[in-house]
Amino acid sequence: MRKLLKIQLACMAVLAILSASHASAFNTSVYTTSSKLATGKWVKVTVPEAGVYEITYDELRAMG
């Protein structure tokens, strides 16, 4: 019985920690109001399978 109580308390502690960190993840005051990624030209490139691909400047130019 005592071992079960310790496990329950440990689980409650973990849940409390996760809840606190999860709540701060959605706190908008910790995020910046602007992003360097908000400007410039962006494209989405489809690849046939997962992996690391190299796309050269010339290839990008050819794609438009």
All heavy atoms as TSV, in Angstrom:
chain	resi	resn	atom	element	x	y	z
A	1	MET	N	N	0.830	-1.187	0.000
A	1	MET	CA	C	0.000	0.000	0.000
A	1	MET	C	C	0.875	1.252	0.000
A	1	MET	O	O	0.598	2.195	-0.692
A	1	MET	CB	C	-0.924	-0.047	1.216
A	1	MET	CG	C	-1.843	1.126	1.308
A	1	MET	SD	S	-3.091	0.999	0.022
A	1	MET	CE	C	-4.185	2.266	0.519
A	2	ARG	N	N	1.940	1.240	0.769
A	2	ARG	CA	C	2.821	2.402	0.880
A	2	ARG	C	C	3.529	2.685	-0.440
A	2	ARG	O	O	3.704	3.834	-0.829
A	2	ARG	CB	C	3.842	2.137	1.985
A	2	ARG	CG	C	4.341	3.343	2.642
A	2	ARG	CD	C	5.083	2.917	3.917
A	2	ARG	NE	N	5.828	4.030	4.403
A	2	ARG	CZ	C	5.392	4.846	5.347
A	2	ARG	NH1	N	4.219	4.632	5.898
A	2	ARG	NH2	N	6.109	5.859	5.728
A	3	LYS	N	N	3.901	1.619	-1.164
A	3	LYS	CA	C	4.575	1.775	-2.447
A	3	LYS	C	C	3.623	2.419	-3.467
A	3	LYS	O	O	4.018	3.270	-4.253
A	3	LYS	CB	C	5.053	0.414	-2.951
A	3	LYS	CG	C	5.888	0.484	-4.192
A	3	LYS	CD	C	6.427	-0.879	-4.545
A	3	LYS	CE	C	7.335	-0.793	-5.745
A	3	LYS	NZ	N	7.934	-2.061	-6.084
A	4	LEU	N	N	2.362	2.021	-3.448
A	4	LEU	CA	C	1.368	2.588	-4.343
A	4	LEU	C	C	1.187	4.078	-4.072
A	4	LEU	O	O	1.094	4.875	-5.007
A	4	LEU	CB	C	0.040	1.847	-4.194
A	4	LEU	CG	C	-1.110	2.336	-5.065
A	4	LEU	CD1	C	-0.745	2.217	-6.544
A	4	LEU	CD2	C	-2.376	1.561	-4.775
A	5	LEU	N	N	1.171	4.479	-2.825
A	5	LEU	CA	C	1.029	5.882	-2.461
A	5	LEU	C	C	2.216	6.696	-2.996
A	5	LEU	O	O	2.018	7.784	-3.533
A	5	LEU	CB	C	0.920	6.037	-0.938
A	5	LEU	CG	C	0.772	7.464	-0.423
A	5	LEU	CD1	C	-0.495	8.104	-0.969
A	5	LEU	CD2	C	0.757	7.470	1.091
A	6	LYS	N	N	3.426	6.162	-2.890
A	6	LYS	CA	C	4.604	6.852	-3.402
A	6	LYS	C	C	4.509	7.020	-4.917
A	6	LYS	O	O	4.853	8.069	-5.460
A	6	LYS	CB	C	5.879	6.096	-3.029
A	6	LYS	CG	C	6.254	6.210	-1.575
A	6	LYS	CD	C	7.538	5.465	-1.300
A	6	LYS	CE	C	7.910	5.544	0.174
A	6	LYS	NZ	N	9.155	4.840	0.448
A	7	ILE	N	N	4.036	6.000	-5.598
A	7	ILE	CA	C	3.890	6.076	-7.060
A	7	ILE	C	C	2.846	7.126	-7.421
A	7	ILE	O	O	3.042	7.921	-8.339
A	7	ILE	CB	C	3.521	4.695	-7.640
A	7	ILE	CG1	C	4.701	3.734	-7.479
A	7	ILE	CG2	C	3.106	4.801	-9.096
A	7	ILE	CD1	C	4.389	2.299	-7.827
A	8	GLN	N	N	1.753	7.145	-6.698
A	8	GLN	CA	C	0.702	8.129	-6.962
A	8	GLN	C	C	1.220	9.551	-6.735
A	8	GLN	O	O	0.951	10.443	-7.541
A	8	GLN	CB	C	-0.511	7.866	-6.077
A	8	GLN	CG	C	-1.296	6.648	-6.488
A	8	GLN	CD	C	-2.404	6.329	-5.508
A	8	GLN	OE1	O	-2.292	6.609	-4.309
A	8	GLN	NE2	N	-3.466	5.714	-6.011
A	9	LEU	N	N	1.968	9.760	-5.673
A	9	LEU	CA	C	2.514	11.084	-5.397
A	9	LEU	C	C	3.522	11.495	-6.465
A	9	LEU	O	O	3.551	12.650	-6.893
A	9	LEU	CB	C	3.161	11.112	-4.011
A	9	LEU	CG	C	2.191	11.055	-2.829
A	9	LEU	CD1	C	2.951	10.948	-1.520
A	9	LEU	CD2	C	1.283	12.262	-2.823
A	10	ALA	N	N	4.326	10.546	-6.909
A	10	ALA	CA	C	5.290	10.837	-7.965
A	10	ALA	C	C	4.571	11.214	-9.254
A	10	ALA	O	O	4.963	12.166	-9.943
A	10	ALA	CB	C	6.206	9.646	-8.190
A	11	CYS	N	N	3.521	10.503	-9.577
A	11	CYS	CA	C	2.742	10.814	-10.784
A	11	CYS	C	C	2.102	12.188	-10.676
A	11	CYS	O	O	2.081	12.957	-11.647
A	11	CYS	CB	C	1.671	9.754	-11.017
A	11	CYS	SG	S	2.334	8.175	-11.566
A	12	MET	N	N	1.593	12.526	-9.522
A	12	MET	CA	C	0.986	13.846	-9.321
A	12	MET	C	C	2.031	14.942	-9.462
A	12	MET	O	O	1.765	15.997	-10.041
A	12	MET	CB	C	0.300	13.904	-7.951
A	12	MET	CG	C	-0.966	13.083	-7.901
A	12	MET	SD	S	-1.711	12.947	-6.261
A	12	MET	CE	C	-1.825	14.599	-5.712
A	13	ALA	N	N	3.220	14.712	-8.975
A	13	ALA	CA	C	4.293	15.702	-9.093
A	13	ALA	C	C	4.678	15.904	-10.551
A	13	ALA	O	O	4.853	17.034	-11.014
A	13	ALA	CB	C	5.504	15.259	-8.278
A	14	VAL	N	N	4.787	14.824	-11.296
A	14	VAL	CA	C	5.124	14.920	-12.719
A	14	VAL	C	C	4.023	15.670	-13.464
A	14	VAL	O	O	4.294	16.550	-14.285
A	14	VAL	CB	C	5.349	13.518	-13.332
A	14	VAL	CG1	C	5.413	13.578	-14.845
A	14	VAL	CG2	C	6.608	12.900	-12.764
A	15	LEU	N	N	2.776	15.365	-13.176
A	15	LEU	CA	C	1.662	16.054	-13.823
A	15	LEU	C	C	1.665	17.545	-13.490
A	15	LEU	O	O	1.394	18.384	-14.349
A	15	LEU	CB	C	0.330	15.427	-13.413
A	15	LEU	CG	C	0.027	14.077	-14.048
A	15	LEU	CD1	C	-1.252	13.492	-13.467
A	15	LEU	CD2	C	-0.074	14.193	-15.549
A	16	ALA	N	N	1.981	17.885	-12.266
A	16	ALA	CA	C	2.038	19.293	-11.869
A	16	ALA	C	C	3.140	20.027	-12.623
A	16	ALA	O	O	2.939	21.140	-13.107
A	16	ALA	CB	C	2.255	19.404	-10.365
A	17	ILE	N	N	4.275	19.391	-12.778
A	17	ILE	CA	C	5.389	20.006	-13.515
A	17	ILE	C	C	5.024	20.175	-14.981
A	17	ILE	O	O	5.238	21.232	-15.572
A	17	ILE	CB	C	6.672	19.167	-13.357
A	17	ILE	CG1	C	7.177	19.256	-11.915
A	17	ILE	CG2	C	7.750	19.613	-14.334
A	17	ILE	CD1	C	8.257	18.244	-11.579
A	18	LEU	N	N	4.452	19.139	-15.577
A	18	LEU	CA	C	4.064	19.210	-16.981
A	18	LEU	C	C	2.982	20.265	-17.205
A	18	LEU	O	O	3.013	20.992	-18.188
A	18	LEU	CB	C	3.586	17.848	-17.479
A	18	LEU	CG	C	4.664	16.790	-17.612
A	18	LEU	CD1	C	4.039	15.454	-18.004
A	18	LEU	CD2	C	5.718	17.197	-18.620
A	19	SER	N	N	2.050	20.361	-16.290
A	19	SER	CA	C	0.986	21.358	-16.421
A	19	SER	C	C	1.558	22.763	-16.361
A	19	SER	O	O	1.164	23.635	-17.128
A	19	SER	CB	C	-0.058	21.182	-15.317
A	19	SER	OG	O	-0.704	19.944	-15.464
A	20	ALA	N	N	2.483	22.991	-15.470
A	20	ALA	CA	C	3.079	24.323	-15.330
A	20	ALA	C	C	3.891	24.691	-16.559
A	20	ALA	O	O	3.806	25.811	-17.066
A	20	ALA	CB	C	3.956	24.366	-14.080
A	21	SER	N	N	4.662	23.752	-17.088
A	21	SER	CA	C	5.470	24.061	-18.268
A	21	SER	C	C	4.597	24.191	-19.506
A	21	SER	O	O	4.862	24.992	-20.388
A	21	SER	CB	C	6.543	23.003	-18.479
A	21	SER	OG	O	5.954	21.756	-18.761
A	22	HIS	N	N	3.522	23.432	-19.572
A	22	HIS	CA	C	2.607	23.509	-20.711
A	22	HIS	C	C	1.885	24.855	-20.720
A	22	HIS	O	O	1.716	25.460	-21.759
A	22	HIS	CB	C	1.600	22.360	-20.648
A	22	HIS	CG	C	0.642	22.333	-21.790
A	22	HIS	ND1	N	1.037	22.010	-23.058
A	22	HIS	CD2	C	-0.676	22.614	-21.861
A	22	HIS	CE1	C	-0.013	22.076	-23.857
A	22	HIS	NE2	N	-1.057	22.431	-23.153
A	23	ALA	N	N	1.503	25.352	-19.577
A	23	ALA	CA	C	0.808	26.631	-19.490
A	23	ALA	C	C	1.713	27.767	-19.953
A	23	ALA	O	O	1.274	28.677	-20.653
A	23	ALA	CB	C	0.336	26.876	-18.067
A	24	SER	N	N	2.990	27.732	-19.611
A	24	SER	CA	C	3.889	28.803	-20.016
A	24	SER	C	C	4.217	28.732	-21.504
A	24	SER	O	O	4.587	29.727	-22.108
A	24	SER	CB	C	5.166	28.777	-19.190
A	24	SER	OG	O	5.887	27.603	-19.454
A	25	ALA	N	N	4.049	27.569	-22.118
A	25	ALA	CA	C	4.322	27.439	-23.551
A	25	ALA	C	C	3.339	28.255	-24.374
A	25	ALA	O	O	3.642	28.666	-25.483
A	25	ALA	CB	C	4.268	25.971	-23.963
A	26	PHE	N	N	2.154	28.508	-23.847
A	26	PHE	CA	C	1.141	29.266	-24.566
A	26	PHE	C	C	1.043	30.705	-24.092
A	26	PHE	O	O	0.152	31.434	-24.493
A	26	PHE	CB	C	-0.217	28.574	-24.454
A	26	PHE	CG	C	-0.235	27.256	-25.169
A	26	PHE	CD1	C	-0.167	26.073	-24.470
A	26	PHE	CD2	C	-0.279	27.199	-26.555
A	26	PHE	CE1	C	-0.170	24.855	-25.141
A	26	PHE	CE2	C	-0.280	25.991	-27.227
A	26	PHE	CZ	C	-0.223	24.819	-26.513
A	27	ASN	N	N	1.961	31.129	-23.269
A	27	ASN	CA	C	1.981	32.497	-22.778
A	27	ASN	C	C	2.560	33.387	-23.874
A	27	ASN	O	O	3.750	33.352	-24.154
A	27	ASN	CB	C	2.807	32.579	-21.491
A	27	ASN	CG	C	2.810	33.957	-20.895
A	27	ASN	OD1	O	2.296	34.911	-21.482
A	27	ASN	ND2	N	3.389	34.084	-19.722
A	28	THR	N	N	1.723	34.207	-24.517
A	28	THR	CA	C	2.172	35.002	-25.658
A	28	THR	C	C	3.139	36.107	-25.266
A	28	THR	O	O	3.816	36.653	-26.131
A	28	THR	CB	C	0.969	35.621	-26.393
A	28	THR	OG1	O	0.219	36.408	-25.470
A	28	THR	CG2	C	0.090	34.549	-26.993
A	29	SER	N	N	3.256	36.438	-24.005
A	29	SER	CA	C	4.162	37.508	-23.601
A	29	SER	C	C	5.629	37.102	-23.718
A	29	SER	O	O	6.504	37.947	-23.665
A	29	SER	CB	C	3.861	37.959	-22.169
A	29	SER	OG	O	4.158	36.917	-21.265
A	30	VAL	N	N	5.906	35.808	-23.890
A	30	VAL	CA	C	7.293	35.367	-24.018
A	30	VAL	C	C	7.767	35.323	-25.467
A	30	VAL	O	O	8.922	35.026	-25.732
A	30	VAL	CB	C	7.527	33.981	-23.359
A	30	VAL	CG1	C	7.242	34.017	-21.886
A	30	VAL	CG2	C	6.707	32.918	-24.060
A	31	TYR	N	N	6.875	35.627	-26.415
A	31	TYR	CA	C	7.239	35.604	-27.825
A	31	TYR	C	C	7.495	37.008	-28.341
A	31	TYR	O	O	6.936	37.976	-27.865
A	31	TYR	CB	C	6.127	34.948	-28.656
A	31	TYR	CG	C	5.916	33.506	-28.288
A	31	TYR	CD1	C	4.783	33.109	-27.595
A	31	TYR	CD2	C	6.845	32.536	-28.618
A	31	TYR	CE1	C	4.592	31.786	-27.255
A	31	TYR	CE2	C	6.669	31.213	-28.268
A	31	TYR	CZ	C	5.539	30.850	-27.595
A	31	TYR	OH	O	5.349	29.546	-27.254
A	32	THR	N	N	8.313	37.113	-29.369
A	32	THR	CA	C	8.619	38.394	-29.973
A	32	THR	C	C	7.444	38.857	-30.843
A	32	THR	O	O	6.633	38.039	-31.282
A	32	THR	CB	C	9.906	38.301	-30.824
A	32	THR	OG1	O	10.199	39.569	-31.346
A	32	THR	CG2	C	9.763	37.313	-31.949
A	33	THR	N	N	7.361	40.139	-31.078
A	33	THR	CA	C	6.266	40.676	-31.886
A	33	THR	C	C	6.611	40.700	-33.370
A	33	THR	O	O	5.757	40.978	-34.200
A	33	THR	CB	C	5.911	42.103	-31.432
A	33	THR	OG1	O	7.084	42.908	-31.516
A	33	THR	CG2	C	5.375	42.096	-30.015
A	34	SER	N	N	7.862	40.428	-33.708
A	34	SER	CA	C	8.247	40.393	-35.116
A	34	SER	C	C	9.196	39.222	-35.355
A	34	SER	O	O	9.786	38.696	-34.425
A	34	SER	CB	C	8.927	41.703	-35.508
A	34	SER	OG	O	10.118	41.870	-34.775
A	35	SER	N	N	9.329	38.858	-36.625
A	35	SER	CA	C	10.188	37.733	-36.967
A	35	SER	C	C	10.951	38.042	-38.245
A	35	SER	O	O	10.401	38.618	-39.183
A	35	SER	CB	C	9.344	36.476	-37.177
A	35	SER	OG	O	10.124	35.445	-37.740
A	36	LYS	N	N	12.189	37.640	-38.296
A	36	LYS	CA	C	12.978	37.788	-39.518
A	36	LYS	C	C	12.421	36.889	-40.609
A	36	LYS	O	O	12.669	37.099	-41.787
A	36	LYS	CB	C	14.441	37.448	-39.249
A	36	LYS	CG	C	15.110	38.447	-38.334
A	36	LYS	CD	C	16.556	38.108	-38.107
A	36	LYS	CE	C	17.123	39.042	-37.062
A	36	LYS	NZ	N	18.324	39.698	-37.452
A	37	LEU	N	N	11.664	35.884	-40.218
A	37	LEU	CA	C	11.069	34.967	-41.189
A	37	LEU	C	C	9.787	35.530	-41.805
A	37	LEU	O	O	9.218	34.932	-42.712
A	37	LEU	CB	C	10.773	33.622	-40.522
A	37	LEU	CG	C	11.981	32.899	-39.933
A	37	LEU	CD1	C	11.536	31.627	-39.218
A	37	LEU	CD2	C	12.993	32.581	-40.996
A	38	ALA	N	N	9.315	36.680	-41.316
A	38	ALA	CA	C	8.066	37.263	-41.817
A	38	ALA	C	C	8.248	37.953	-43.161
A	38	ALA	O	O	7.269	38.279	-43.816
A	38	ALA	CB	C	7.519	38.247	-40.791
A	39	THR	N	N	9.471	38.179	-43.582
A	39	THR	CA	C	9.706	38.863	-44.849
A	39	THR	C	C	10.496	37.956	-45.784
A	39	THR	O	O	11.059	36.943	-45.359
A	39	THR	CB	C	10.504	40.166	-44.640
A	39	THR	OG1	O	11.748	39.851	-44.013
A	39	THR	CG2	C	9.739	41.141	-43.766
A	40	GLY	N	N	10.542	38.323	-47.036
A	40	GLY	CA	C	11.291	37.541	-48.013
A	40	GLY	C	C	10.380	36.644	-48.819
A	40	GLY	O	O	9.174	36.592	-48.601
A	41	LYS	N	N	10.942	35.950	-49.755
A	41	LYS	CA	C	10.188	35.040	-50.607
A	41	LYS	C	C	10.369	33.616	-50.093
A	41	LYS	O	O	11.494	33.162	-49.889
A	41	LYS	CB	C	10.679	35.147	-52.052
A	41	LYS	CG	C	9.890	34.307	-53.013
A	41	LYS	CD	C	10.349	34.511	-54.437
A	41	LYS	CE	C	9.530	33.629	-55.365
A	41	LYS	NZ	N	9.979	33.732	-56.750
A	42	TRP	N	N	9.268	32.934	-49.896
A	42	TRP	CA	C	9.308	31.576	-49.374
A	42	TRP	C	C	8.663	30.631	-50.378
A	42	TRP	O	O	7.706	30.980	-51.042
A	42	TRP	CB	C	8.543	31.495	-48.044
A	42	TRP	CG	C	9.251	32.236	-46.965
A	42	TRP	CD1	C	9.104	33.542	-46.648
A	42	TRP	CD2	C	10.244	31.725	-46.101
A	42	TRP	NE1	N	9.943	33.884	-45.622
A	42	TRP	CE2	C	10.660	32.776	-45.266
A	42	TRP	CE3	C	10.832	30.477	-45.940
A	42	TRP	CZ2	C	11.634	32.610	-44.289
A	42	TRP	CZ3	C	11.797	30.327	-44.960
A	42	TRP	CH2	C	12.183	31.380	-44.163
A	43	VAL	N	N	9.191	29.454	-50.485
A	43	VAL	CA	C	8.621	28.434	-51.364
A	43	VAL	C	C	8.542	27.110	-50.615
A	43	VAL	O	O	9.276	26.877	-49.653
A	43	VAL	CB	C	9.465	28.239	-52.650
A	43	VAL	CG1	C	9.447	29.479	-53.501
A	43	VAL	CG2	C	10.880	27.830	-52.335
A	44	LYS	N	N	7.626	26.276	-51.062
A	44	LYS	CA	C	7.488	24.945	-50.489
A	44	LYS	C	C	7.996	23.952	-51.528
A	44	LYS	O	O	7.569	23.985	-52.678
A	44	LYS	CB	C	6.030	24.669	-50.156
A	44	LYS	CG	C	5.790	23.375	-49.429
A	44	LYS	CD	C	4.336	23.274	-49.014
A	44	LYS	CE	C	4.106	22.060	-48.164
A	44	LYS	NZ	N	2.715	21.980	-47.713
A	45	VAL	N	N	8.909	23.103	-51.132
A	45	VAL	CA	C	9.513	22.146	-52.050
A	45	VAL	C	C	9.095	20.742	-51.640
A	45	VAL	O	O	9.274	20.341	-50.492
A	45	VAL	CB	C	11.059	22.263	-52.032
A	45	VAL	CG1	C	11.685	21.250	-52.970
A	45	VAL	CG2	C	11.482	23.672	-52.390
A	46	THR	N	N	8.519	20.013	-52.577
A	46	THR	CA	C	8.129	18.634	-52.316
A	46	THR	C	C	9.288	17.711	-52.682
A	46	THR	O	O	9.921	17.891	-53.723
A	46	THR	CB	C	6.893	18.258	-53.160
A	46	THR	OG1	O	5.846	19.171	-52.864
A	46	THR	CG2	C	6.422	16.854	-52.856
A	47	VAL	N	N	9.557	16.750	-51.828
A	47	VAL	CA	C	10.632	15.793	-52.085
A	47	VAL	C	C	10.032	14.386	-52.124
A	47	VAL	O	O	9.030	14.115	-51.472
A	47	VAL	CB	C	11.757	15.890	-51.025
A	47	VAL	CG1	C	12.453	17.235	-51.104
A	47	VAL	CG2	C	11.218	15.656	-49.638
A	48	PRO	N	N	10.634	13.485	-52.888
A	48	PRO	CA	C	10.054	12.148	-53.049
A	48	PRO	C	C	10.136	11.273	-51.794
A	48	PRO	O	O	9.303	10.405	-51.599
A	48	PRO	CB	C	10.867	11.537	-54.188
A	48	PRO	CG	C	12.146	12.303	-54.217
A	48	PRO	CD	C	11.818	13.676	-53.719
A	49	GLU	N	N	11.141	11.511	-50.961
A	49	GLU	CA	C	11.259	10.705	-49.740
A	49	GLU	C	C	12.065	11.475	-48.699
A	49	GLU	O	O	12.728	12.468	-49.012
A	49	GLU	CB	C	11.906	9.345	-50.029
A	49	GLU	CG	C	13.296	9.425	-50.619
A	49	GLU	CD	C	13.837	8.054	-51.016
A	49	GLU	OE1	O	13.291	7.460	-51.951
A	49	GLU	OE2	O	14.785	7.606	-50.357
A	50	ALA	N	N	11.987	11.031	-47.454
A	50	ALA	CA	C	12.696	11.690	-46.365
A	50	ALA	C	C	14.197	11.599	-46.586
A	50	ALA	O	O	14.699	10.622	-47.143
A	50	ALA	CB	C	12.324	11.047	-45.026
A	51	GLY	N	N	14.913	12.633	-46.173
A	51	GLY	CA	C	16.360	12.627	-46.308
A	51	GLY	C	C	16.891	14.040	-46.366
A	51	GLY	O	O	16.156	15.003	-46.184
A	52	VAL	N	N	18.161	14.169	-46.643
A	52	VAL	CA	C	18.818	15.466	-46.748
A	52	VAL	C	C	19.051	15.736	-48.233
A	52	VAL	O	O	19.606	14.897	-48.940
A	52	VAL	CB	C	20.153	15.480	-45.986
A	52	VAL	CG1	C	20.869	16.805	-46.172
A	52	VAL	CG2	C	19.918	15.195	-44.513
A	53	TYR	N	N	18.593	16.894	-48.669
A	53	TYR	CA	C	18.724	17.266	-50.078
A	53	TYR	C	C	19.542	18.538	-50.196
A	53	TYR	O	O	19.472	19.412	-49.342
A	53	TYR	CB	C	17.347	17.501	-50.701
A	53	TYR	CG	C	16.522	16.242	-50.838
A	53	TYR	CD1	C	15.786	15.749	-49.762
A	53	TYR	CD2	C	16.474	15.555	-52.034
A	53	TYR	CE1	C	15.033	14.599	-49.885
A	53	TYR	CE2	C	15.728	14.404	-52.175
A	53	TYR	CZ	C	15.000	13.925	-51.094
A	53	TYR	OH	O	14.263	12.786	-51.224
A	54	GLU	N	N	20.284	18.652	-51.286
A	54	GLU	CA	C	20.998	19.884	-51.579
A	54	GLU	C	C	20.328	20.520	-52.785
A	54	GLU	O	O	20.136	19.876	-53.821
A	54	GLU	CB	C	22.460	19.607	-51.902
A	54	GLU	CG	C	23.214	20.868	-52.275
A	54	GLU	CD	C	24.652	20.611	-52.667
A	54	GLU	OE1	O	25.069	19.445	-52.714
A	54	GLU	OE2	O	25.366	21.586	-52.922
A	55	ILE	N	N	19.938	21.774	-52.637
A	55	ILE	CA	C	19.359	22.527	-53.740
A	55	ILE	C	C	20.267	23.723	-53.977
A	55	ILE	O	O	20.457	24.554	-53.092
A	55	ILE	CB	C	17.931	23.007	-53.417
A	55	ILE	CG1	C	17.049	21.809	-53.060
A	55	ILE	CG2	C	17.349	23.773	-54.601
A	55	ILE	CD1	C	15.675	22.195	-52.564
A	56	THR	N	N	20.829	23.789	-55.152
A	56	THR	CA	C	21.761	24.875	-55.457
A	56	THR	C	C	20.996	26.132	-55.848
A	56	THR	O	O	19.787	26.086	-56.165
A	56	THR	CB	C	22.695	24.484	-56.618
A	56	THR	OG1	O	21.911	24.345	-57.801
A	56	THR	CG2	C	23.450	23.202	-56.313
A	57	TYR	N	N	21.684	27.236	-55.845
A	57	TYR	CA	C	21.093	28.514	-56.236
A	57	TYR	C	C	20.591	28.431	-57.679
A	57	TYR	O	O	19.477	28.869	-57.982
A	57	TYR	CB	C	22.124	29.634	-56.101
A	57	TYR	CG	C	21.632	30.971	-56.582
A	57	TYR	CD1	C	20.752	31.724	-55.812
A	57	TYR	CD2	C	22.028	31.461	-57.824
A	57	TYR	CE1	C	20.279	32.949	-56.264
A	57	TYR	CE2	C	21.564	32.688	-58.283
A	57	TYR	CZ	C	20.688	33.429	-57.496
A	57	TYR	OH	O	20.223	34.635	-57.946
A	58	ASP	N	N	21.360	27.836	-58.551
A	58	ASP	CA	C	20.968	27.704	-59.947
A	58	ASP	C	C	19.698	26.847	-60.104
A	58	ASP	O	O	18.835	27.151	-60.937
A	58	ASP	CB	C	22.103	27.115	-60.789
A	58	ASP	CG	C	23.288	28.082	-60.912
A	58	ASP	OD1	O	23.053	29.314	-60.843
A	58	ASP	OD2	O	24.428	27.593	-61.070
A	59	GLU	N	N	19.586	25.792	-59.309
A	59	GLU	CA	C	18.383	24.964	-59.353
A	59	GLU	C	C	17.164	25.759	-58.888
A	59	GLU	O	O	16.088	25.662	-59.486
A	59	GLU	CB	C	18.569	23.713	-58.497
A	59	GLU	CG	C	19.544	22.700	-59.078
A	59	GLU	CD	C	19.867	21.568	-58.132
A	59	GLU	OE1	O	19.957	21.793	-56.895
A	59	GLU	OE2	O	20.045	20.445	-58.634
A	60	LEU	N	N	17.329	26.524	-57.825
A	60	LEU	CA	C	16.231	27.366	-57.351
A	60	LEU	C	C	15.817	28.380	-58.407
A	60	LEU	O	O	14.631	28.625	-58.623
A	60	LEU	CB	C	16.614	28.071	-56.048
A	60	LEU	CG	C	16.678	27.201	-54.810
A	60	LEU	CD1	C	17.219	27.996	-53.633
A	60	LEU	CD2	C	15.316	26.635	-54.470
A	61	ARG	N	N	16.802	28.997	-59.043
A	61	ARG	CA	C	16.506	29.970	-60.120
A	61	ARG	C	C	15.737	29.296	-61.253
A	61	ARG	O	O	14.793	29.851	-61.789
A	61	ARG	CB	C	17.798	30.569	-60.658
A	61	ARG	CG	C	18.566	31.441	-59.708
A	61	ARG	CD	C	18.047	32.818	-59.576
A	61	ARG	NE	N	18.066	33.465	-60.893
A	61	ARG	CZ	C	17.559	34.646	-61.114
A	61	ARG	NH1	N	16.998	35.299	-60.143
A	61	ARG	NH2	N	17.588	35.175	-62.306
A	62	ALA	N	N	16.127	28.083	-61.619
A	62	ALA	CA	C	15.465	27.357	-62.696
A	62	ALA	C	C	14.022	27.011	-62.328
A	62	ALA	O	O	13.142	26.945	-63.191
A	62	ALA	CB	C	16.242	26.085	-63.036
A	63	MET	N	N	13.748	26.817	-61.038
A	63	MET	CA	C	12.391	26.507	-60.561
A	63	MET	C	C	11.508	27.755	-60.501
A	63	MET	O	O	10.311	27.654	-60.334
A	63	MET	CB	C	12.452	25.867	-59.167
A	63	MET	CG	C	13.040	24.496	-59.127
A	63	MET	SD	S	13.021	23.917	-57.419
A	63	MET	CE	C	14.463	22.889	-57.377
A	64	GLY	N	N	12.143	28.898	-60.629
A	64	GLY	CA	C	11.370	30.147	-60.587
A	64	GLY	C	C	11.325	30.724	-59.212
A	64	GLY	O	O	10.576	31.556	-58.855
